[in-house]
């Protein structure tokens, strides 16, 4: 039997406007971090209603920067969800802190605030909730726990650009929020990420962290502050010491802490700016696909469609179903193989992080997380991306329906 072409679970949408924006930068004087980066950051901050936005070379770099700015260190514990991409937990390890996993709400697949509260200890520094698949977490409850214990809240919104919590866009509601611009996300810069915040202090740390810990701002120079009027000249220039001059040496800079080269380029920022203009349209496309899936699967036995809370608007990064083996007549793994054999690019998001060898030293076992384990054994991600065609959507629905009607998986 012949099947249609392969339908991936996600992919980018690039049009001629995007290509023209990148070409314009390629013909300009700037390729690396320059005016387009600043323009992209300002436009992005406006879009998510945050005071500041700082771009990074990837969503993982953005997480690392947020962990640094929050002051994670050895001896600290940071609570997060096990149902996420490993980068969410890895950023905690990068800083020498310890990830602590709290189980998920089996309806929303998001971290359960009650479980978060139970995991708080005197060593807890922060909480990193993940807006899984694009549906915002219960931020009121998480913020309440954070206030009671003096915790930092870093939202992992890699799935949630354009999502809303009680009528407010995700991005300006916690201490920091991170986004990803990987090609399967809502908008892309090829690779890239962003941290948004309303704190000037955090903003300044983030900017320096992505650029080797360097500052060129005179008011932040420690040597100048400590030596002005005495021996500052030996650190700068015999001809132009800033102890006696209003103009410091223009080549001078200070490395104030160990940072990284996590900068975004103007080439990427130009693509991001062009993509951001279409973000609302992309969101509507995703909502339409999710609606079509909901209608197509609503009455199929054994298929559990995503539950959505009334007070949120999901950005539908992923469309995740669960397979109830008892009523479906087959398990998730069998359906996965059936669909992949028919060129439907299903996927699994995610293997619980505590199952990874890197995290075995923490001593977690499957029995500690009934919500995450139940989800993992039943979950299946179906294709969903902004440029998905109606015939592709119909093909996914009909192929899943075929599996359920036959059960013996005819070839």
C-alpha positions, 0 to 999 in steps of 0.5 A, a space after each residue: 500500500 502507498 502512503 502519502 509523504 512524511 508529515 513531521 511533528 513540527 517544522 518552520 514556516 519561512 516565507 519570502 519576507 523572512 528571506 528578504 530580511 536576512 538578505 538585507 542584513 547580509 548586505 549591511 555592515 553588521 552580521 554579528 550582534 548589532 542594531 537588529 539584535 536590539 530592535 528584535 529584543 525591543 519588539 519582543 519585549 513589547 509583544 510579551 509585555 515585559 520591560 526587558 528582553 535579552 537574546 541568546 544563541 539558544 533556548 538552552 543558553 537562555 536557561 543557563 543565563 537565567 539560572 546564573 542571574 538568579 544566583 543558583 550555586 552549590 548547595 541550592 535546590 531548584 524545583 522543576 518538572 520531570 516532563 520537559 526537555 532535559 535543558 530545563 534541568 540541565 541549567 540547574 546542574 550548570 550552576 552546581 545546584 541540585 534539580 528537585 523534581 515535582 510530579 505533574 498534574 495528570 490533567 494538564 501535564 504541567 507541574 503540580 503546585 501542591 507537589 512543588 510546595 511539598 518539595 520546598 526545603 530550607 535549601 530551595 532557591 527557585 522554581 522553574 515551571 514549564 508551560 508544557 505544550 503551550 498551556 500555561 501553568 497555574 501561576 497564581 499557585 506557584 507564585 504563592 508558594 514562591 512568596 511564602 518561601 522567598 523563591 525565584 520563579 523562572 518560567 520555561 516558556 519555550 513552548 508558550 510564545 503567545 500563550 496567555 494566563 488570565 488574559 495576560 501574555 506569558 513573558 512578564 509575569 514572573 522574575 524571568 521567562 525564557 523562550 526558544 526559537 528552534 525551528 519547531 517553535 512558534 517563531 524561529 531564528 534558526 537557533 536562538 532564545 530570549 529571556 524576558 524580565 521586569 528587573 533592571 538588575 537581572 537585565 544587566 546581569 543577563 546582558 553581561 553573561 551572554 558576552 563573556 561577563 564583559 562590561 564597557 559601562 564606566 559606572 560599572 567598572 570596579 577598577 575605576 570605582 576602587 582606584 579613582 583619584 589614586 592609581 587608576 591610570 596604571 589600569 587604563 592608560 598613562 595618557 588618558 587615565 579616567 581619574 582626571 578625565 571625563 573621557 575614559 579610554 575608549 578601548 577599556 572594558 572589564 570582565 566582572 564574572 565568568 560569562 559565555 559567548 551566547 550572543 545572537 547575530 543580526 542575521 538571526 535577529 532579522 529573521 526573528 523580527 520578520 517571524 515575530 510580525 507573523 506570530 499572531 497568525 501562526 498562533 491562529 493556525 495552531 489553534 485551528 489545527 488543535 480544534 480540528 484534532 479535538 473534533 476529529 478525536 472527540 468520540 474515538 474510544 481510547 483516545 484522550 484529547 488535551 485538557 485545557 483550563 478555562 483561564 488560559 490560552 494555549 499556544 499549542 506548541 504540541 498536540 498530545 494525546 493519550 492512549 487508553 489501552 483498555 478501551 483502545 485495544 492497543 497500547 501507545 507503542 503499537 499506535 506509534 509504530 502504526 502511524 510512523 509506518 504510514 509516514 505520520 511523524 509522531 513523537 514522544 514528549 518527553 522521557 521523564 528527566 529522572 530516567 536519564 542516566 545523568 540524573 540517576 545519582 539523585 536517587 529518584 525512582 518511577 514510583 516517586 512520580 505516578 503522574 509523570 509515569 502514567 503520562 509517559 506510558 500513554 502519551 503521543 505527540 501528533 504533527 502540528 505546525 503553522 504551515 500544516 495543510 488541511 489534507 495533512 490534518 485530515 490524513 492524521 485524523 483518518 489514520 488514527 481513526 483507522 487504527 482504532 477501528 481495526 485494532 489489528 493494524 492492517 497493512 
